């Protein structure tokens, strides 16, 4: 009897006009997805190559630039990558991303791109509710529910049969759409499907089935909860709007209110005040007068003054390094607050299954915020190597650096010239010895581990809706 119910639901859905419209719509969107993102990925890699070449030419002993490699799997989840910084500036001891702040739009669930998250997360979930909101109440209104239960069919078998029939019929257009999508991508950008990318896509496809299953069960649960089909439809639509649109879109806005971060202007003002307070050099006549007064030869006085100049320059180098540490603390504090705001926004958004699904797909595809996070980890690792390299050469090539700030004191025919700071930007460096930045993508197993909690949450919600449907249907009045 279970398979009879399953077959009945499959045929009911397949011969419904809604099935044809839904299938055509999903397939068209999947084709558009493949074409648009194939062109978009090519454009982003070209832009990355151009910026990287220009950035490498600007690298010097005072600053270097790290550029984020675009994700080739943004067709799964674009994740607001266009609003995330494509590069960060590396200075000795710090990763400075304050000049390219994260736009709050990157914290939201966006519908700007026709990626899999949009097609499956928003559209397919809505289609599921349209097909399943009347799974039980519709049969009751037509009078077939009592007839089916008059046969040797348990209520739990009816729920399971309705679920299996719905997921089989709804996965047909989605599966066909995915196959067409990957076929078009293989023709336009075949290299995307090489390596572990194909395994990542397969896992995302399975995860998408889990997500679709959730909304199928939500529709069946609503159908068991209400006696009238119209009531079930209204409630499920309101639930969809709340879970798919309202909650995810509100999380970023609420995060800005409850977890505010300094503006770029405020960060730069703090850095300016630090430079103003700790970066200024001073000289006075007393520095040289004590040497001039000594009863020693002029040569010895000149030698003492030169030695004093060296000592004072070393002192200002140490002061500059301490000042840079204070600036680094400001930048790291800003980055930490921004990270806290992002985490808070994403935790709030996880009330919605749509957000859970998107974040899991982003982790598996290594796109969106997941891509940004792994990029920053690579940048911090690179910063350690660059800092060691830059400071070593700054010491070795100090005399080649151009003085940018200095003070001169003349007293009784003697001159004290103190260099407060030097510019190391124009010192020739060997490109082969300069540390190279590598933007490493996490291994597929690491991505799966990062997405594990989100996958588990989707599975748990499925179980809750499934058990809720069975328990509610046991007390359902079929008359």
C-alpha positions in Angstrom: 0.0 0.0 0.0 2.9 2.4 0.7 4.1 2.2 -2.9 0.6 2.6 -4.2 0.3 5.9 -2.3 3.7 6.9 -3.5 2.7 6.2 -7.1 -0.6 8.0 -6.7 1.2 11.2 -5.4 3.8 11.0 -8.2 1.2 10.7 -10.9 -1.0 13.4 -9.3 2.0 15.8 -9.3 3.3 15.0 -12.8 -0.1 15.4 -14.5 -0.7 18.7 -12.7 -0.2 21.9 -14.8 1.9 23.3 -12.0 4.5 20.5 -12.6 5.0 21.5 -16.2 5.3 25.2 -15.4 7.7 24.5 -12.5 9.8 22.1 -14.6 10.2 24.6 -17.5 11.0 27.5 -15.1 13.7 25.5 -13.2 15.3 24.2 -16.4 15.4 27.7 -17.9 16.9 29.2 -14.8 19.5 26.5 -14.6 20.5 27.2 -18.3 20.7 30.9 -17.5 22.7 30.2 -14.5 25.3 28.2 -16.5 25.6 30.8 -19.2 25.8 33.8 -16.9 28.2 32.4 -14.4 30.5 30.9 -17.1 30.9 34.4 -18.5 31.1 35.9 -15.0 33.8 33.5 -13.8 35.9 34.2 -16.9 35.6 38.0 -16.3 36.5 37.7 -12.7 39.6 35.6 -13.4 40.7 38.1 -16.0 40.2 41.0 -13.5 42.1 39.1 -10.8 45.0 38.4 -13.2 45.2 42.1 -14.1 45.1 43.3 -10.5 47.5 40.7 -9.3 50.1 41.8 -11.9 49.7 45.4 -11.1 49.9 44.7 -7.3 53.0 42.6 -7.6 54.7 45.6 -9.3 53.8 47.8 -6.3 55.2 45.3 -3.7 58.1 46.8 -1.7 59.7 46.6 1.8 57.0 48.7 3.4 53.8 47.1 2.0 52.7 44.2 -0.2 49.3 43.2 -1.6 47.5 39.9 -1.4 44.7 39.3 -4.0 41.8 36.9 -3.5 41.5 34.2 -6.1 37.9 34.1 -7.4 35.9 31.0 -6.6 35.2 28.9 -9.7 32.0 27.6 -8.0 30.1 30.8 -7.5 27.3 29.4 -9.7 26.4 27.3 -6.7 26.4 30.3 -4.2 27.7 33.7 -5.2 27.4 34.7 -1.6 28.0 38.4 -2.1 31.6 38.0 -3.3 31.3 41.2 -5.3 30.9 43.1 -2.0 33.8 41.4 -0.3 37.3 42.8 -0.6 39.3 41.4 -3.5 42.6 42.3 -1.9 44.2 43.3 1.4 47.3 45.4 2.0 50.0 43.7 4.0 52.3 45.9 6.2 55.0 44.5 8.5 53.1 43.0 11.5 49.6 43.5 10.2 47.0 42.7 7.6 45.3 46.0 6.7 41.9 45.4 5.2 40.3 48.6 6.6 40.6 50.4 3.3 38.4 47.8 1.6 35.7 47.3 4.2 33.1 44.5 4.0 29.8 45.8 2.7 26.9 44.9 4.9 25.2 43.4 1.8 27.7 40.5 2.0 26.0 39.6 5.3 22.6 39.2 3.7 20.9 36.5 1.7 20.9 38.1 -1.7 18.7 37.5 -4.7 20.9 39.5 -7.1 22.3 36.4 -8.9 20.5 33.3 -10.3 22.8 30.8 -8.5 21.8 27.4 -7.1 21.0 29.0 -3.8 18.4 31.2 -5.4 16.9 28.6 -7.7 16.7 25.8 -5.1 16.7 27.8 -1.9 14.0 30.3 -2.9 12.2 29.1 -5.9 12.2 25.2 -5.4 11.2 25.6 -1.8 8.2 27.7 -2.8 7.3 25.1 -5.5 7.4 22.4 -2.8 4.9 24.2 -0.7 2.5 24.7 -3.6 2.6 20.9 -4.3 2.3 19.7 -0.7 0.2 22.2 1.2 -2.9 20.1 0.3 -1.3 16.6 0.7 -3.7 15.7 3.4 -6.4 18.4 3.6 -6.9 18.3 -0.2 -7.6 14.5 0.0 -10.0 15.2 2.8 -11.9 17.8 0.9 -12.1 15.6 -2.2 -13.3 12.6 0.0 -10.5 10.3 -1.0 -8.8 10.4 2.4 -11.4 8.3 4.1 -11.5 5.9 1.2 -7.7 5.3 1.4 -7.7 4.8 5.1 -10.5 2.2 4.8 -7.9 0.0 3.2 -5.1 -1.8 5.2 -3.1 1.4 5.2 -1.7 3.0 8.4 -1.6 6.7 8.8 2.2 6.7 9.1 2.4 4.9 5.7 0.1 7.5 4.2 2.5 10.3 5.4 5.6 8.4 4.2 4.0 7.6 0.9 3.0 11.3 0.4 6.5 12.3 1.3 8.2 9.8 -1.1 5.8 10.6 -3.9 6.4 14.4 -3.5 10.2 14.2 -3.3 10.4 11.8 -6.3 8.2 14.0 -8.5 9.8 17.2 -7.5 13.4 16.0 -7.8 12.7 15.0 -11.4 12.7 18.6 -12.8 15.4 19.6 -10.4 17.7 16.7 -11.3 17.2 17.3 -15.1 17.9 21.0 -14.5 21.1 20.3 -12.7 22.3 17.9 -15.4 21.6 20.4 -18.1 23.3 23.1 -16.0 26.5 21.1 -15.6 26.4 20.1 -19.3 26.3 23.8 -20.4 29.1 24.7 -18.0 31.2 21.8 -19.3 30.9 23.2 -22.8 31.6 26.8 -21.8 34.1 26.4 -18.9 35.0 22.7 -18.8 37.9 23.3 -16.4 35.4 24.2 -13.6 34.4 20.5 -13.4 37.9 19.2 -12.9 39.6 18.2 -9.7 37.6 18.1 -6.5 35.1 20.6 -7.9 32.9 17.8 -9.2 32.9 16.1 -5.8 31.9 19.4 -4.2 29.1 19.9 -6.7 27.8 16.3 -6.0 27.7 17.0 -2.2 25.9 20.3 -2.8 23.4 18.4 -5.0 22.7 15.9 -2.1 22.5 18.8 0.3 19.9 20.5 -2.0 17.8 17.3 -1.8 17.9 17.5 2.0 16.8 21.2 1.8 14.0 20.5 -0.7 12.9 17.6 1.5 12.5 20.0 4.4 10.0 22.2 2.6 8.1 19.1 1.3 7.7 18.0 5.0 6.8 21.5 6.0 4.0 21.5 3.5 2.7 18.1 4.6 2.9 19.2 8.2 0.8 22.3 7.4 -1.7 20.1 5.6 -2.0 17.9 8.7 -2.3 21.0 10.9 -5.2 22.6 9.2 -8.5 21.2 7.9 -8.9 23.5 5.0 -6.5 23.7 2.0 -6.9 27.5 1.7 -5.8 28.0 5.3 -2.8 25.6 4.8 -1.7 27.5 1.7 -1.9 30.9 3.4 0.1 29.7 6.4 2.7 28.0 4.3 3.2 31.1 2.1 3.5 33.3 5.2 6.0 30.8 6.7 8.0 30.9 3.4 8.2 34.7 3.3 9.3 34.7 7.0 12.0 32.0 6.7 13.3 32.8 3.2 13.1 36.6 3.0 12.4 38.4 6.2 14.7 36.7 8.7 17.8 36.4 6.4 17.4 40.0 5.2 16.9 41.4 8.7 20.0 39.7 10.2 22.6 42.1 8.6 20.6 45.2 9.6 20.1 44.0 13.2 23.8 43.1 13.4 24.7 46.7 12.5 22.5 48.0 15.3 23.5 45.5 18.0 27.1 45.0 17.0 28.2 48.4 15.6 31.7 48.7 14.2 33.8 51.9 13.7 33.6 53.5 10.3 36.7 53.6 8.0 37.0 57.4 8.8 37.1 56.7 12.6 39.8 54.0 12.1 41.9 56.4 10.0 41.5 59.2 12.6 42.8 56.9 15.3 45.8 55.9 13.2 46.4 59.6 12.3 46.4 60.5 16.1 48.9 57.7 16.8 51.2 59.0 14.0 50.9 62.5 15.3 51.7 61.6 18.9 54.3 59.0 18.4 55.7 59.6 14.9 57.2 63.0 15.3 60.9 63.5 15.7 62.5 66.3 17.7 66.0 67.7 18.1 67.5 70.3 20.3 70.8 72.2 20.7 71.5 70.4 24.0 72.1 67.2 22.0 75.1 68.6 20.3 76.2 71.2 22.8 77.4 68.6 25.4 79.8 67.1 22.8 81.1 70.5 21.5 82.0 71.6 25.0 84.2 68.5 25.6 88.0 69.3 25.6 88.7 67.0 22.7 89.9 67.4 19.1 87.5 68.4 16.4 87.9 65.0 14.7 86.8 63.3 17.9 83.9 65.7 18.3 82.8 64.9 14.6 83.1 61.2 15.3 81.0 61.6 18.5 78.3 63.5 16.6 78.2 60.8 13.8 77.9 58.2 16.5 75.1 60.1 18.1 73.3 60.4 14.8 73.4 56.6 14.4 72.1 56.1 18.0 69.3 58.5 17.5 68.3 57.0 14.2 68.2 53.6 15.8 66.0 55.1 18.6 63.6 56.5 16.1 63.5 53.1 14.2 62.5 51.5 17.5 59.9 54.2 18.1 58.5 53.7 14.6 58.2 49.9 15.1 56.4 50.5 18.4 54.1 53.1 16.7 53.4 50.5 14.0 52.5 48.0 16.6 50.0 50.5 18.0 48.5 51.0 14.5 48.4 47.2 14.1 46.4 46.9 17.3 43.9 49.4 15.9 43.6 47.5 12.6 43.3 44.1 14.4 40.7 45.5 16.7 38.7 46.8 13.8 39.0 43.5 12.0 38.0 41.6 15.2 34.8 43.8 15.6 33.9 43.3 12.0 34.3 39.6 12.4 32.1 39.6 15.5 29.4 41.5 13.6 29.5 39.1 10.7 29.3 36.0 13.0 26.4 37.6 14.9 24.5 38.3 11.7 25.0 34.8 10.4 24.0 33.2 13.7 20.8 35.2 13.7 20.1 34.3 10.1 20.4 30.6 10.9 16.9 30.8 12.3 16.0 30.4 8.7 16.6 27.1 6.8 17.4 29.2 3.8 20.4 30.8 5.5 21.5 27.4 6.8 21.4 26.0 3.3 23.3 29.0 1.8 26.0 29.0 4.4 26.5 25.2 4.0 26.7 25.6 0.2 29.2 28.5 0.6 31.4 26.3 2.7 31.3 23.4 0.3 31.8 25.7 -2.8 34.4 27.8 -0.9 32.6 31.0 -2.1 31.1 34.1 -0.4 32.1 34.7 3.2 33.7 31.2 3.5 36.0 32.2 0.6 36.7 35.5 2.3 37.5 33.8 5.6 40.0 31.4 4.1 41.6 34.2 2.1 42.2 36.2 5.3 43.8 33.1 6.9 46.1 32.8 3.9 46.9 36.6 4.1 47.7 36.4 7.9 50.0 33.5 7.2 51.7 35.4 4.4 52.0 38.5 6.6 54.3 36.5 9.0 56.7 35.6 6.2 56.6 39.1 4.7 57.2 40.8 8.0 60.3 38.7 8.7 61.6 39.3 5.1 60.9 43.1 5.1 62.4 43.9 8.5 65.5 41.9 7.8 66.1 43.8 4.5 65.2 47.2 6.0 68.0 46.7 8.5 70.5 45.6 5.9 69.7 48.3 3.3 69.0 51.2 5.6 71.6 53.4 4.0 69.9 52.9 0.6 66.6 54.2 1.9 65.7 57.8 1.2 65.2 60.0 4.3 61.7 61.3 4.4 61.9 63.2 7.7 64.9 64.6 9.5 66.1 67.4 11.8 69.3 69.5 11.6 71.0 71.4 14.4 74.0 73.6 13.9 76.1 74.8 16.9 79.5 76.5 16.9 80.4 75.2 13.4 79.2 71.6 14.1 76.2 70.0 12.5 73.9 67.3 13.9 71.7 65.7 11.3 69.1 63.2 12.7 67.0 61.1 10.3 63.6 60.4 11.9 62.3 58.1 9.1 63.3 56.6 5.8 61.3 55.3 2.8 62.0 51.8 1.8 59.5 51.8 -1.1 62.1 52.4 -3.8 64.8 50.1 -2.8 65.5 47.6 -5.5 64.6 44.0 -4.5 65.1 40.7 -6.0 61.7 39.5 -7.3 62.8 35.8 -6.9 63.5 36.3 -3.2 60.4 38.3 -2.4 57.8 36.2 -0.6 54.9 35.1 -2.8 51.3 35.0 -1.6 49.4 31.8 -2.1 45.7 31.9 -1.7 45.0 28.3 -0.7 41.5 26.8 -0.9 40.6 24.5 2.0 40.6 20.8 1.2 37.2 19.2 0.5 37.2 17.4 3.8 37.8 20.6 5.7 35.0 22.3 3.8 32.7 19.4 4.7 33.7 19.6 8.4 33.0 23.4 8.4 29.5 22.8 6.9 28.7 19.8 9.1 26.7 21.8 11.8 24.6 23.4 9.1 24.0 20.0 7.4 23.1 18.5 10.7 20.7 21.4 11.4 18.9 20.8 8.1 18.6 17.1 8.9 17.2 17.8 12.3 14.6 20.2 10.9 13.6 17.5 8.5 13.1 15.0 11.4 11.1 17.6 13.4 8.7 18.2 10.5 8.4 14.5 9.7 7.6 13.5 13.3 5.3 16.4 13.7 3.4 15.4 10.5 3.0 11.8 11.8 2.0 12.8 15.3 -0.5 15.4 14.1 -2.0 13.1 11.5 -2.7 10.4 14.2 -5.1 12.9 15.7 -6.4 14.2 12.4 -10.2 14.1 11.8 -10.6 12.4 8.4 -14.4 12.9 8.3 
